[in-house]
Amino acid sequence: MDQAAILDHEFLVAAYIVTWVIQLSYLVWLGYRWRAQKGKKQRSSRR
């Protein structure tokens, strides 16, 4: 493989990694929001 092909492959891998990190971070954020909302709902139903 020539140097340009190796560099292109490294950029492609980096782009996939960044994309997965962003998507997983968003899922974690949604999970925290859902958990907080679920907790709020349970606290309000106890009254």
C-alpha positions as CSV (number, residue, x, y, z in Angstrom):
1,M,0.0,0.0,0.0
2,D,1.2,3.5,-0.7
3,Q,1.3,6.2,1.8
4,A,-1.8,8.0,0.5
5,A,-3.9,4.9,0.8
6,I,-2.7,4.3,4.4
7,L,-3.5,7.8,5.3
8,D,-7.0,7.6,3.7
9,H,-7.7,4.4,5.6
10,E,-6.6,6.0,8.9
11,F,-8.9,9.0,8.3
12,L,-11.8,6.6,7.4
13,V,-11.2,4.7,10.7
14,A,-11.0,7.9,12.6
15,A,-14.3,9.2,11.1
16,Y,-16.1,5.9,12.0
17,I,-14.7,6.1,15.6
18,V,-15.8,9.8,16.0
19,T,-19.2,8.9,14.6
20,W,-19.7,6.0,17.0
21,V,-18.5,8.1,20.0
22,I,-21.0,10.8,19.1
23,Q,-23.9,8.3,18.7
24,L,-23.1,6.4,21.9
25,S,-22.7,9.7,23.9
26,Y,-26.1,10.7,22.6
27,L,-27.6,7.4,23.8
28,V,-26.0,7.8,27.2
29,W,-27.4,11.3,27.4
30,L,-30.9,10.1,26.5
31,G,-30.6,7.4,29.1
32,Y,-29.8,9.9,31.8
33,R,-32.6,12.2,30.7
34,W,-35.0,9.2,30.7
35,R,-33.8,8.1,34.1
36,A,-34.3,11.6,35.6
37,Q,-37.7,12.0,34.1
38,K,-38.7,8.5,35.4
39,G,-37.5,9.5,38.8
40,K,-39.4,12.8,38.7
41,K,-42.6,10.9,37.8
42,Q,-42.2,8.4,40.6
43,R,-41.6,11.2,43.2
44,S,-44.7,13.1,42.0
45,S,-46.9,10.0,42.2
46,R,-45.9,9.4,45.8
47,R,-47.7,12.5,47.0
